[in-house]
Amino acid sequence: MYSPPLENPSPVRFVRPRRDRRQFETLVLQLLLAVLGGVAAFFIVMFLITIGYRVMYAGRIFPGISVAGVELSGLKPEEAAVKLQTLLTYPVNGRIVLRDGDQVWIESPARLGMVFDPLASAQAAFDTGRKGGLFGALEAQWNASQTGINVPPVIVLDQRLAHSYLQNLATQIDRPVREASLVINGLEVTVTPGQIGRRLNVDATLVYLTVQMQSFRDGEVRLVIEEQAPAVLDASPQAEVARRLLSAPFTLSIPNVRAGDPGPWQIQPLELAPMLRVGRVSDAAGNTQYVIQADRSMLKPYLENIARQTDRPEQNARFIFDETTAQLQLIRPATIGYKLDFLGTLEEIENAVAAGQNAAYLRLIITEPQVKDDATAAELGITQLVSSQTTYFYGSSAPRLQNIQAAAANFHGVLVAPGETFSMGKYLGDISLDNGYAEALIIYGGRTIKGVGGGVCQVSTTLFRTAFFGGYPINERFAHAYRVSYYEQRANGSLDPRLAGFDATVYFPLVDFKFTNDTPYWLLMEVYFNGPARTLTWKFYSTSDGRTVTYDTTGPINVVPAPPPVIQVNEELNPGEVRQVDWAAEGADVIINRVVMRDGKIYFVDKFQTHYEPWRAVCEYGPGTEDPEKILRNRNLCQP
């Protein structure tokens, strides 16, 4: 049956049971007093137990307490000290083992500075359970009674004695680091192995020793040994390298040797030994080893001698021009140029020496000639004779003829490149007896004397005239000091003063003759010596660019008579012997003007000025010669 809600219901009230507040507080206070009373009672009980335990063991060590394993329960400290003194003989009978590999040292702790204090140790046992406060004392007493407490012995360590002992031990252990040595003395190679350095670290070892002795037990102490390896411990492999090098000659040779190349060269072991050095090298990881090295300063003179044999300039092939076929005929093959690469060769030698090899190749800088053997006239632009001159030398001596022929041969078939300035000295070579020259008259030091190469200027004079009349620029030309009759001879042997000033002298490297091939074509020179006819002919073959040459000459002007002749004694001549050693010549000046035309226009003009000194005749006679002037007159020598 549904009942509608009541309107304005009354609030519900909860009624809490009432208690007497004062009665509650009293109850709480009674409980608190009971708890405090229990705690107090506990502490009182514990205190009474502690006091009682201590009273029971007054003046004696608590039960369960020992020192280093010696039971001391119930003993008075002085009794315990006696017992410990009797039973604990470790300081004297104990053993400390010190080991270094196979070496062993055994010592008692006492000798290492350890002193056992039995009285202090007994006192420490007696104090156990009596110190540390109420709870600490109770805990110690409880632990001692249940499981026992082993009190560590009281010891004194005299570290000065231990330190001294270890320092004495170090004298047996320590050894210095020593590098391996390698010495080359002549052909003998001596090697000494290196030694690893060792050092006993006394302070660090002392720490381990102290810990071991404090354990009151026998044991082994770690010796702290520091090792230092030498940079090179073993040099025997390098010694073997040195021995191999000194067991046979060291050979140097040209790579890819061709017929006619010099070498090989050998350095004998006794020569090689002073050139060897022992050096050190280190790799990226810092590892060092010895290496056998070659002394560059001692090798340099040896290589300089080799260079004098190997070095040669590249040389073009030499030809003559066949005017009938307009083709070139090879007369001397081209030559590859060699130049010794000093640094590169030294590196090759050093590498071979370091590896113990008894041979190395020379490093050469190779240059190829411009004109090879297969060159053609068309390629070089050689099509015709563009200049030719002949000089005459009637009356020349046999040595002078020999020198003219020897010098002329150096230029036969030589090519001059377009734009090249030709140096006569470059091709003339060394004027010496070894190169086919003879002694003949030369101008030297203001005198005409006998010397090697007299007559070479006949060749330079002929070249000068060929270049002059060919219209080529003359870069360098020097005249003789005085007029020489050979250079003014005509084909019939007569002298033509108008040829004065057309001479050129060469005394390389001080005096040279140079001209320039200023055409776009190669120039081929041919030189022909005819001894019986006393002629020298020089020819230029190239392609004419249309140039022509005209000239005029003053001939000898400002003529100065020759000084009076000189007649003088020569201690090397025999009595009655006379000879003429210099010939009179007038001094003069000559001016030659040249005009070179091309395509109807002046291409260039130049002037050649020559000054000749007046030259006196000189005659000599031996000591003791009677009336040498009369003898000279009769022989028509040194006459005004």
JOTA-V731352 format. One record per residue. N is the residue number from 1. RES is the residue in one letter. PHI is phi in radians with two decimals (none if undefined). NEAR is the number of other C-alpha atoms within 10 Angstrom. Layout:
n:N res:RES phi:PHI near:NEAR
n:N res:RES phi:PHI near:NEAR
This chain:
n:1 res:M phi:none near:3
n:2 res:Y phi:-1.41 near:4
n:3 res:S phi:-2.14 near:5
n:4 res:P phi:-1.19 near:6
n:5 res:P phi:-1.12 near:7
n:6 res:L phi:-1.30 near:7
n:7 res:E phi:-1.53 near:6
n:8 res:N phi:0.91 near:6
n:9 res:P phi:-1.25 near:7
n:10 res:S phi:-1.42 near:7
n:11 res:P phi:-1.14 near:5
n:12 res:V phi:-1.51 near:5
n:13 res:R phi:-2.08 near:6
n:14 res:F phi:-1.83 near:5
n:15 res:V phi:-1.86 near:5
n:16 res:R phi:-1.45 near:6
n:17 res:P phi:-1.11 near:5
n:18 res:R phi:-1.52 near:6
n:19 res:R phi:-2.21 near:8
n:20 res:D phi:-1.45 near:7
n:21 res:R phi:-1.03 near:8
n:22 res:R phi:-1.14 near:8
n:23 res:Q phi:-1.18 near:9
n:24 res:F phi:-1.16 near:11
n:25 res:E phi:-1.09 near:10
n:26 res:T phi:-1.14 near:10
n:27 res:L phi:-1.10 near:10
n:28 res:V phi:-1.08 near:11
n:29 res:L phi:-1.10 near:10
n:30 res:Q phi:-1.12 near:11
n:31 res:L phi:-1.15 near:11
n:32 res:L phi:-1.08 near:11
n:33 res:L phi:-1.14 near:11
n:34 res:A phi:-1.14 near:12
n:35 res:V phi:-1.13 near:11
n:36 res:L phi:-1.06 near:11
n:37 res:G phi:-1.13 near:12
n:38 res:G phi:-1.13 near:12
n:39 res:V phi:-1.11 near:12
n:40 res:A phi:-1.07 near:12
n:41 res:A phi:-1.10 near:12
n:42 res:F phi:-1.10 near:12
n:43 res:F phi:-1.10 near:13
n:44 res:I phi:-1.11 near:12
n:45 res:V phi:-1.09 near:12
n:46 res:M phi:-1.08 near:15
n:47 res:F phi:-1.04 near:15
n:48 res:L phi:-1.11 near:12
n:49 res:I phi:-1.12 near:13
n:50 res:T phi:-1.07 near:19
n:51 res:I phi:-1.10 near:13
n:52 res:G phi:-1.13 near:12
n:53 res:Y phi:-1.12 near:14
n:54 res:R phi:-1.23 near:17
n:55 res:V phi:-1.13 near:11
n:56 res:M phi:-1.09 near:12
n:57 res:Y phi:-1.95 near:16
n:58 res:A phi:-1.06 near:13
n:59 res:G phi:1.32 near:13
n:60 res:R phi:-2.24 near:21
n:61 res:I phi:-1.37 near:28
n:62 res:F phi:-1.08 near:28
n:63 res:P phi:-1.09 near:21
n:64 res:G phi:1.42 near:20
n:65 res:I phi:-1.86 near:26
n:66 res:S phi:-2.37 near:26
n:67 res:V phi:-2.20 near:21
n:68 res:A phi:0.91 near:18
n:69 res:G phi:1.51 near:15
n:70 res:V phi:-1.62 near:15
n:71 res:E phi:-1.19 near:20
n:72 res:L phi:-2.18 near:25
n:73 res:S phi:-0.97 near:20
n:74 res:G phi:1.35 near:19
n:75 res:L phi:-1.55 near:20
n:76 res:K phi:-1.28 near:20
n:77 res:P phi:-0.93 near:23
n:78 res:E phi:-1.21 near:15
n:79 res:E phi:-1.20 near:16
n:80 res:A phi:-1.09 near:27
n:81 res:A phi:-1.09 near:21
n:82 res:V phi:-1.13 near:14
n:83 res:K phi:-1.11 near:17
n:84 res:L phi:-1.13 near:25
n:85 res:Q phi:-1.06 near:16
n:86 res:T phi:-1.37 near:10
n:87 res:L phi:-1.61 near:12
n:88 res:L phi:-1.62 near:19
n:89 res:T phi:-1.81 near:11
n:90 res:Y phi:-0.96 near:18
n:91 res:P phi:-0.98 near:21
n:92 res:V phi:-1.67 near:15
n:93 res:N phi:-1.70 near:13
n:94 res:G phi:-1.19 near:19
n:95 res:R phi:-2.27 near:20
n:96 res:I phi:-1.91 near:21
n:97 res:V phi:-1.71 near:17
n:98 res:L phi:-1.98 near:20
n:99 res:R phi:-2.21 near:14
n:100 res:D phi:-2.34 near:13
n:101 res:G phi:1.10 near:7
n:102 res:D phi:-1.48 near:5
n:103 res:Q phi:-1.53 near:8
n:104 res:V phi:-2.29 near:10
n:105 res:W phi:-2.11 near:12
n:106 res:I phi:-2.09 near:13
n:107 res:E phi:-2.38 near:14
n:108 res:S phi:-1.40 near:18
n:109 res:P phi:-0.99 near:27
n:110 res:A phi:-1.06 near:20
n:111 res:R phi:-1.24 near:15
n:112 res:L phi:-1.67 near:23
n:113 res:G phi:1.72 near:20
n:114 res:M phi:-1.61 near:23
n:115 res:V phi:-2.19 near:17
n:116 res:F phi:-1.60 near:22
n:117 res:D phi:-1.90 near:15
n:118 res:P phi:-1.17 near:23
n:119 res:L phi:-1.13 near:19
n:120 res:A phi:-1.16 near:16
n:121 res:S phi:-1.16 near:24
n:122 res:A phi:-1.12 near:29
n:123 res:Q phi:-1.14 near:17
n:124 res:A phi:-1.12 near:18
n:125 res:A phi:-1.16 near:30
n:126 res:F phi:-1.11 near:25
n:127 res:D phi:-1.26 near:16
n:128 res:T phi:-1.19 near:20
n:129 res:G phi:1.62 near:26
n:130 res:R phi:-2.00 near:18
n:131 res:K phi:-2.12 near:13
n:132 res:G phi:1.71 near:13
n:133 res:G phi:1.41 near:10
n:134 res:L phi:-1.03 near:14
n:135 res:F phi:-1.21 near:14
n:136 res:G phi:-1.10 near:14
n:137 res:A phi:-1.13 near:17
n:138 res:L phi:-1.06 near:20
n:139 res:E phi:-1.11 near:14
n:140 res:A phi:-1.13 near:21
n:141 res:Q phi:-1.09 near:23
n:142 res:W phi:-1.07 near:16
n:143 res:N phi:-1.06 near:16
n:144 res:A phi:-1.09 near:20
n:145 res:S phi:-1.25 near:15
n:146 res:Q phi:-1.58 near:11
n:147 res:T phi:-2.08 near:10
n:148 res:G phi:1.51 near:18
n:149 res:I phi:-2.22 near:23
n:150 res:N phi:-1.75 near:17
n:151 res:V phi:-1.41 near:18
n:152 res:P phi:-1.15 near:16
n:153 res:P phi:-1.20 near:24
n:154 res:V phi:-1.58 near:19
n:155 res:I phi:-2.18 near:17
n:156 res:V phi:-2.11 near:12
n:157 res:L phi:-1.87 near:17
n:158 res:D phi:-1.55 near:15
n:159 res:Q phi:-1.18 near:16
n:160 res:R phi:-1.12 near:11
n:161 res:L phi:-1.19 near:15
n:162 res:A phi:-1.11 near:22
n:163 res:H phi:-1.12 near:17
n:164 res:S phi:-1.11 near:14
n:165 res:Y phi:-1.06 near:16
n:166 res:L phi:-1.18 near:22
n:167 res:Q phi:-1.17 near:17
n:168 res:N phi:-1.13 near:12
n:169 res:L phi:-1.12 near:15
n:170 res:A phi:-1.10 near:17
n:171 res:T phi:-1.13 near:11
n:172 res:Q phi:-1.56 near:11
n:173 res:I phi:-1.71 near:15
n:174 res:D phi:-1.12 near:17
n:175 res:R phi:-2.65 near:16
n:176 res:P phi:-1.31 near:14
n:177 res:V phi:-1.30 near:18
n:178 res:R phi:-2.39 near:18
n:179 res:E phi:-1.30 near:19
n:180 res:A phi:-1.15 near:19
n:181 res:S phi:-2.08 near:18
n:182 res:L phi:-2.42 near:23
n:183 res:V phi:-2.18 near:14
n:184 res:I phi:-1.92 near:19
n:185 res:N phi:-2.20 near:11
n:186 res:G phi:1.14 near:14
n:187 res:L phi:-1.62 near:17
n:188 res:E phi:-1.66 near:11
n:189 res:V phi:-2.03 near:17
n:190 res:T phi:-2.00 near:15
n:191 res:V phi:-2.22 near:17
n:192 res:T phi:-2.16 near:16
n:193 res:P phi:-1.18 near:14
n:194 res:G phi:-1.40 near:18
n:195 res:Q phi:-2.37 near:18
n:196 res:I phi:-1.33 near:16
n:197 res:G phi:-1.33 near:17
n:198 res:R phi:-2.33 near:17
n:199 res:R phi:-2.52 near:18
n:200 res:L phi:-1.34 near:22
n:201 res:N phi:-1.42 near:16
n:202 res:V phi:-1.09 near:20
n:203 res:D phi:-1.10 near:13
n:204 res:A phi:-1.17 near:13
n:205 res:T phi:-1.13 near:19
n:206 res:L phi:-1.07 near:20
n:207 res:V phi:-1.11 near:14
n:208 res:Y phi:-1.13 near:15
n:209 res:L phi:-1.13 near:24
n:210 res:T phi:-1.10 near:19
n:211 res:V phi:-1.08 near:11
n:212 res:Q phi:-1.13 near:18
n:213 res:M phi:-1.20 near:25
n:214 res:Q phi:-1.16 near:16
n:215 res:S phi:-1.28 near:12
n:216 res:F phi:1.03 near:21
n:217 res:R phi:-2.41 near:15
n:218 res:D phi:-1.13 near:17
n:219 res:G phi:3.13 near:16
n:220 res:E phi:-1.83 near:17
n:221 res:V phi:-1.81 near:19
n:222 res:R phi:-1.30 near:17
n:223 res:L phi:-1.46 near:20
n:224 res:V phi:-1.53 near:17
n:225 res:I phi:-1.99 near:16
n:226 res:E phi:-1.77 near:11
n:227 res:E phi:-1.96 near:15
n:228 res:Q phi:-2.30 near:14
n:229 res:A phi:-1.44 near:15
n:230 res:P phi:-1.23 near:17
n:231 res:A phi:-1.06 near:19
n:232 res:V phi:-2.24 near:19
n:233 res:L phi:-1.63 near:20
n:234 res:D phi:-2.36 near:20
n:235 res:A phi:-1.93 near:20
n:236 res:S phi:-1.11 near:17
n:237 res:P phi:-1.07 near:13
n:238 res:Q phi:-1.25 near:21
n:239 res:A phi:-1.09 near:24
n:240 res:E phi:-1.12 near:14
n:241 res:V phi:-1.05 near:18
n:242 res:A phi:-1.09 near:30
n:243 res:R phi:-1.14 near:17
n:244 res:R phi:-1.10 near:15
n:245 res:L phi:-1.09 near:25
n:246 res:L phi:-1.59 near:24
n:247 res:S phi:-1.56 near:13
n:248 res:A phi:-2.75 near:17
n:249 res:P phi:-1.08 near:17
n:250 res:F phi:-1.66 near:21
n:251 res:T phi:-1.86 near:17
n:252 res:L phi:-2.01 near:21
n:253 res:S phi:-2.55 near:17
n:254 res:I phi:-1.46 near:18
n:255 res:P phi:-1.23 near:11
n:256 res:N phi:0.90 near:7
n:257 res:V phi:-1.01 near:11
n:258 res:R phi:-2.00 near:8
n:259 res:A phi:-1.04 near:5
n:260 res:G phi:1.62 near:6
n:261 res:D phi:-1.25 near:12
n:262 res:P phi:-1.32 near:14
n:263 res:G phi:1.66 near:14
n:264 res:P phi:-1.32 near:13
n:265 res:W phi:-2.07 near:14
n:266 res:Q phi:-2.16 near:16
n:267 res:I phi:-1.83 near:16
n:268 res:Q phi:-1.20 near:14
n:269 res:P phi:-0.91 near:17
n:270 res:L phi:-1.16 near:14
n:271 res:E phi:-1.35 near:15
n:272 res:L phi:-1.27 near:21
n:273 res:A phi:-0.93 near:20
n:274 res:P phi:-1.17 near:15
n:275 res:M phi:-1.49 near:15
n:276 res:L phi:-1.61 near:24
n:277 res:R phi:-2.28 near:16
n:278 res:V phi:-1.81 near:18
n:279 res:G phi:-2.06 near:12
n:280 res:R phi:-2.15 near:12
n:281 res:V phi:-2.36 near:10
n:282 res:S phi:-2.20 near:11
n:283 res:D phi:-1.55 near:8
n:284 res:A phi:-1.09 near:6
n:285 res:A phi:-1.46 near:6
n:286 res:G phi:1.55 near:9
n:287 res:N phi:-1.32 near:10
n:288 res:T phi:-1.96 near:15
n:289 res:Q phi:-2.60 near:18
n:290 res:Y phi:-1.34 near:23
n:291 res:V phi:-2.52 near:22
n:292 res:I phi:-1.43 near:24
n:293 res:Q phi:-2.13 near:20
n:294 res:A phi:-1.71 near:24
n:295 res:D phi:-1.37 near:16
n:296 res:R phi:-1.09 near:19
n:297 res:S phi:-1.12 near:9
n:298 res:M phi:-1.48 near:13
n:299 res:L phi:-1.33 near:16
n:300 res:K phi:-0.99 near:14
n:301 res:P phi:-1.04 near:11
n:302 res:Y phi:-1.11 near:12
n:303 res:L phi:-1.23 near:20
n:304 res:E phi:-1.10 near:14
n:305 res:N phi:-1.15 near:10
n:306 res:I phi:-1.14 near:18
n:307 res:A phi:-1.05 near:18
n:308 res:R phi:-1.13 near:11
n:309 res:Q phi:-1.66 near:15
n:310 res:T phi:-1.59 near:20
n:311 res:D phi:-1.19 near:18
n:312 res:R phi:-2.74 near:16
n:313 res:P phi:-1.30 near:15
n:314 res:E phi:-1.14 near:18
n:315 res:Q phi:-2.28 near:20
n:316 res:N phi:-1.13 near:23
n:317 res:A phi:-1.07 near:21
n:318 res:R phi:-1.91 near:24
n:319 res:F phi:-2.38 near:24
n:320 res:I phi:-2.15 near:21
n:321 res:F phi:-1.73 near:23
n:322 res:D phi:-1.51 near:13
n:323 res:E phi:-1.17 near:12
n:324 res:T phi:-1.29 near:6
n:325 res:T phi:-1.76 near:7
n:326 res:A phi:1.02 near:14
n:327 res:Q phi:-2.05 near:16
n:328 res:L phi:-1.58 near:21
n:329 res:Q phi:-2.02 near:17
n:330 res:L phi:-1.23 near:18
n:331 res:I phi:-2.02 near:13
n:332 res:R phi:-2.65 near:16
n:333 res:P phi:-1.12 near:15
n:334 res:A phi:-1.15 near:19
n:335 res:T phi:-2.17 near:18
n:336 res:I phi:-1.28 near:16
n:337 res:G phi:-1.47 near:18
n:338 res:Y phi:-2.09 near:19
n:339 res:K phi:-2.49 near:18
n:340 res:L phi:-1.17 near:22
n:341 res:D phi:-1.50 near:17
n:342 res:F phi:-1.07 near:19
n:343 res:L phi:-1.10 near:12
n:344 res:G phi:-1.10 near:15
n:345 res:T phi:-1.18 near:18
n:346 res:L phi:-1.06 near:20
n:347 res:E phi:-1.12 near:17
n:348 res:E phi:-1.07 near:18
n:349 res:I phi:-1.15 near:26
n:350 res:E phi:-1.07 near:20
n:351 res:N phi:-1.12 near:16
n:352 res:A phi:-1.15 near:20
n:353 res:V phi:-1.11 near:23
n:354 res:A phi:-1.07 near:20
n:355 res:A phi:-1.56 near:17
n:356 res:G phi:1.33 near:20
n:357 res:Q phi:-1.62 near:18
n:358 res:N phi:-1.69 near:19
n:359 res:A phi:-2.67 near:20
n:360 res:A phi:-2.67 near:21
n:361 res:Y phi:-1.63 near:17
n:362 res:L phi:-1.26 near:24
n:363 res:R phi:-1.66 near:21
n:364 res:L phi:-2.09 near:19
n:365 res:I phi:-1.57 near:13
n:366 res:I phi:-1.80 near:16
n:367 res:T phi:-2.14 near:15
n:368 res:E phi:-1.54 near:15
n:369 res:P phi:-1.24 near:16
n:370 res:Q phi:-1.23 near:13
n:371 res:V phi:-1.99 near:20
n:372 res:K phi:-1.59 near:17
n:373 res:D phi:-1.14 near:17
n:374 res:D phi:-1.66 near:12
n:375 res:A phi:-1.12 near:17
n:376 res:T phi:-2.03 near:17
n:377 res:A phi:-1.07 near:22
n:378 res:A phi:-1.13 near:12
n:379 res:E phi:-1.07 near:10
n:380 res:L phi:-1.57 near:20
n:381 res:G phi:1.32 near:18
n:382 res:I phi:-1.83 near:23
n:383 res:T phi:-2.29 near:21
n:384 res:Q phi:-2.83 near:17
n:385 res:L phi:-1.38 near:18
n:386 res:V phi:-1.94 near:22
n:387 res:S phi:-2.90 near:20
n:388 res:S phi:-2.69 near:20
n:389 res:Q phi:-2.47 near:20
n:390 res:T phi:-2.22 near:19
n:391 res:T phi:-2.02 near:22
n:392 res:Y phi:-2.20 near:22
n:393 res:F phi:-2.56 near:24
n:394 res:Y phi:-1.08 near:19
n:395 res:G phi:1.54 near:12
n:396 res:S phi:-1.25 near:15
n:397 res:S phi:-1.31 near:13
n:398 res:A phi:-1.04 near:13
n:399 res:P phi:-1.06 near:18
n:400 res:R phi:-1.14 near:24
n:401 res:L phi:-1.07 near:25
n:402 res:Q phi:-1.06 near:21
n:403 res:N phi:-1.22 near:26
n:404 res:I phi:-1.08 near:27
n:405 res:Q phi:-1.13 near:23
n:406 res:A phi:-1.11 near:22
n:407 res:A phi:-1.23 near:26
n:408 res:A phi:-1.11 near:23
n:409 res:A phi:-1.09 near:17
n:410 res:N phi:-1.21 near:15
n:411 res:F phi:-1.99 near:21
n:412 res:H phi:-1.24 near:20
n:413 res:G phi:1.50 near:24
n:414 res:V phi:-1.32 near:21
n:415 res:L phi:-1.84 near:25
n:416 res:V phi:-2.02 near:20
n:417 res:A phi:-1.26 near:20
n:418 res:P phi:-1.00 near:16
n:419 res:G phi:1.42 near:13
n:420 res:E phi:-1.38 near:15
n:421 res:T phi:-1.63 near:16
n:422 res:F phi:-1.47 near:18
n:423 res:S phi:-1.89 near:17
n:424 res:M phi:-1.17 near:20
n:425 res:G phi:-1.10 near:18
n:426 res:K phi:-1.07 near:14
n:427 res:Y phi:-1.72 near:13
n:428 res:L phi:-1.17 near:20
n:429 res:G phi:1.34 near:12
n:430 res:D phi:-1.42 near:15
n:431 res:I phi:-1.49 near:19
n:432 res:S phi:-2.58 near:13
n:433 res:L phi:-1.07 near:12
n:434 res:D phi:-1.15 near:8
n:435 res:N phi:-1.71 near:12
n:436 res:G phi:1.60 near:15
n:437 res:Y phi:-1.63 near:25
n:438 res:A phi:-2.18 near:24
n:439 res:E phi:-1.43 near:19
n:440 res:A phi:-2.62 near:22
n:441 res:L phi:-1.28 near:20
n:442 res:I phi:-2.35 near:18
n:443 res:I phi:-1.65 near:15
n:444 res:Y phi:-2.63 near:11
n:445 res:G phi:1.06 near:7
n:446 res:G phi:1.34 near:10
n:447 res:R phi:-2.37 near:17
n:448 res:T phi:-1.66 near:18
n:449 res:I phi:-2.27 near:16
n:450 res:K phi:-1.51 near:15
n:451 res:G phi:-2.73 near:15
n:452 res:V phi:-1.22 near:20
n:453 res:G phi:1.73 near:26
n:454 res:G phi:-1.00 near:25
n:455 res:G phi:1.96 near:28
n:456 res:V phi:-1.07 near:26
n:457 res:C phi:-1.20 near:22
n:458 res:Q phi:-1.10 near:28
n:459 res:V phi:-1.26 near:28
n:460 res:S phi:-1.15 near:26
n:461 res:T phi:-1.14 near:24
n:462 res:T phi:-1.13 near:26
n:463 res:L phi:-1.12 near:30
n:464 res:F phi:-1.00 near:25
n:465 res:R phi:-1.17 near:20
n:466 res:T phi:-1.15 near:22
n:467 res:A phi:-1.20 near:23
n:468 res:F phi:-1.06 near:21
n:469 res:F phi:-1.38 near:18
n:470 res:G phi:-1.40 near:21
n:471 res:G phi:1.45 near:25
n:472 res:Y phi:-1.61 near:20
n:473 res:P phi:-1.08 near:18
n:474 res:I phi:-1.73 near:18
n:475 res:N phi:-1.59 near:13
n:476 res:E phi:-2.63 near:14
n:477 res:R phi:-2.65 near:18
n:478 res:F phi:-2.16 near:19
n:479 res:A phi:-1.51 near:20
n:480 res:H phi:-1.31 near:17
n:481 res:A phi:-1.18 near:18
n:482 res:Y phi:-2.47 near:19
n:483 res:R phi:-1.23 near:24
n:484 res:V phi:-1.91 near:15
n:485 res:S phi:-1.09 near:17
n:486 res:Y phi:-0.99 near:19
n:487 res:Y phi:-1.55 near:23
n:488 res:E phi:-2.08 near:21
n:489 res:Q phi:-1.42 near:19
n:490 res:R phi:-1.68 near:16
n:491 res:A phi:-1.08 near:14
n:492 res:N phi:-1.53 near:8
n:493 res:G phi:1.64 near:14
n:494 res:S phi:-1.34 near:12
n:495 res:L phi:-1.68 near:15
n:496 res:D phi:-2.09 near:13
n:497 res:P phi:-1.02 near:16
n:498 res:R phi:-1.22 near:15
n:499 res:L phi:-1.51 near:17
n:500 res:A phi:-1.09 near:26
n:501 res:G phi:1.60 near:28
n:502 res:F phi:-1.83 near:19
n:503 res:D phi:-1.86 near:25
n:504 res:A phi:-2.56 near:23
n:505 res:T phi:-1.94 near:21
n:506 res:V phi:-2.33 near:22
n:507 res:Y phi:-2.51 near:15
n:508 res:F phi:-1.24 near:16
n:509 res:P phi:-1.62 near:8
n:510 res:L phi:-1.28 near:7
n:511 res:V phi:-2.24 near:14
n:512 res:D phi:-2.34 near:20
n:513 res:F phi:-2.13 near:23
n:514 res:K phi:-2.38 near:19
n:515 res:F phi:-2.48 near:20
n:516 res:T phi:-2.06 near:19
n:517 res:N phi:-1.49 near:20
n:518 res:D phi:-1.63 near:16
n:519 res:T phi:-1.89 near:16
n:520 res:P phi:-1.44 near:14
n:521 res:Y phi:-2.05 near:22
n:522 res:W phi:-1.15 near:23
n:523 res:L phi:-2.11 near:26
n:524 res:L phi:-1.85 near:28
n:525 res:M phi:-1.87 near:25
n:526 res:E phi:-2.17 near:21
n:527 res:V phi:-2.22 near:24
n:528 res:Y phi:-2.17 near:16
n:529 res:F phi:-1.78 near:20
n:530 res:N phi:-2.19 near:13
n:531 res:G phi:-1.10 near:16
n:532 res:P phi:-1.04 near:8
n:533 res:A phi:-1.45 near:11
n:534 res:R phi:0.99 near:16
n:535 res:T phi:-2.27 near:18
n:536 res:L phi:-2.34 near:22
n:537 res:T phi:-2.04 near:19
n:538 res:W phi:-2.07 near:24
n:539 res:K phi:-2.16 near:24
n:540 res:F phi:-1.94 near:25
n:541 res:Y phi:-1.98 near:24
n:542 res:S phi:-2.90 near:25
n:543 res:T phi:-2.21 near:18
n:544 res:S phi:-1.20 near:17
n:545 res:D phi:-1.76 near:12
n:546 res:G phi:1.57 near:10
n:547 res:R phi:-1.35 near:17
n:548 res:T phi:-2.31 near:17
n:549 res:V phi:-2.20 near:18
n:550 res:T phi:-2.20 near:13
n:551 res:Y phi:-2.67 near:14
n:552 res:D phi:-2.47 near:12
n:553 res:T phi:-2.33 near:18
n:554 res:T phi:-1.37 near:14
n:555 res:G phi:1.13 near:17
n:556 res:P phi:-1.13 near:22
n:557 res:I phi:-2.23 near:12
n:558 res:N phi:0.91 near:13
n:559 res:V phi:-1.18 near:14
n:560 res:V phi:-2.12 near:16
n:561 res:P phi:-1.07 near:15
n:562 res:A phi:-1.19 near:17
n:563 res:P phi:-1.12 near:15
n:564 res:P phi:-1.02 near:14
n:565 res:P phi:-1.18 near:18
n:566 res:V phi:-1.97 near:13
n:567 res:I phi:-2.08 near:18
n:568 res:Q phi:-2.47 near:14
n:569 res:V phi:-1.38 near:15
n:570 res:N phi:-2.27 near:16
n:571 res:E phi:-1.08 near:12
n:572 res:E phi:-1.48 near:11
n:573 res:L phi:-1.54 near:16
n:574 res:N phi:-1.45 near:13
n:575 res:P phi:-1.01 near:15
n:576 res:G phi:1.47 near:14
n:577 res:E phi:-1.58 near:16
n:578 res:V phi:-2.30 near:23
n:579 res:R phi:-2.82 near:17
n:580 res:Q phi:-1.73 near:15
n:581 res:V phi:-2.01 near:16
n:582 res:D phi:-2.61 near:20
n:583 res:W phi:-2.13 near:18
n:584 res:A phi:-1.25 near:21
n:585 res:A phi:-2.64 near:20
n:586 res:E phi:-1.29 near:18
n:587 res:G phi:-1.43 near:21
n:588 res:A phi:-2.92 near:21
n:589 res:D phi:-2.03 near:18
n:590 res:V phi:-2.35 near:22
n:591 res:I phi:-2.15 near:17
n:592 res:I phi:-2.08 near:18
n:593 res:N phi:-1.89 near:14
n:594 res:R phi:-2.13 near:18
n:595 res:V phi:-2.17 near:16
n:596 res:V phi:-1.87 near:22
n:597 res:M phi:-1.84 near:17
n:598 res:R phi:-2.60 near:14
n:599 res:D phi:0.97 near:10
n:600 res:G phi:1.32 near:10
n:601 res:K phi:-2.13 near:9
n:602 res:I phi:-1.21 near:13
n:603 res:Y phi:-1.46 near:14
n:604 res:F phi:-2.84 near:14
n:605 res:V phi:-2.22 near:15
n:606 res:D phi:-2.59 near:12
n:607 res:K phi:-2.34 near:13
n:608 res:F phi:-2.11 near:16
n:609 res:Q phi:-1.86 near:13
n:610 res:T phi:-2.23 near:21
n:611 res:H phi:-2.12 near:19
n:612 res:Y phi:-1.85 near:23
n:613 res:E phi:-1.37 near:20
n:614 res:P phi:-1.16 near:18
n:615 res:W phi:-2.21 near:24
n:616 res:R phi:-1.63 near:20
n:617 res:A phi:-1.39 near:22
n:618 res:V phi:-2.32 near:21
n:619 res:C phi:-2.18 near:23
n:620 res:E phi:-2.28 near:22
n:621 res:Y phi:-2.47 near:26
n:622 res:G phi:-1.39 near:19
n:623 res:P phi:-1.05 near:17
n:624 res:G phi:1.52 near:14
n:625 res:T phi:-1.30 near:16
n:626 res:E phi:-1.51 near:12
n:627 res:D phi:0.85 near:10
n:628 res:P phi:-1.09 near:22
n:629 res:E phi:-1.13 near:17
n:630 res:K phi:-1.13 near:11
n:631 res:I phi:-1.07 near:16
n:632 res:L phi:-1.17 near:19
n:633 res:R phi:-1.11 near:11
n:634 res:N phi:-1.11 near:10
n:635 res:R phi:-1.69 near:12
n:636 res:N phi:1.02 near:10
n:637 res:L phi:-1.93 near:20
n:638 res:C phi:0.95 near:23
n:639 res:Q phi:-1.68 near:16
n:640 res:P phi:-1.05 near:11
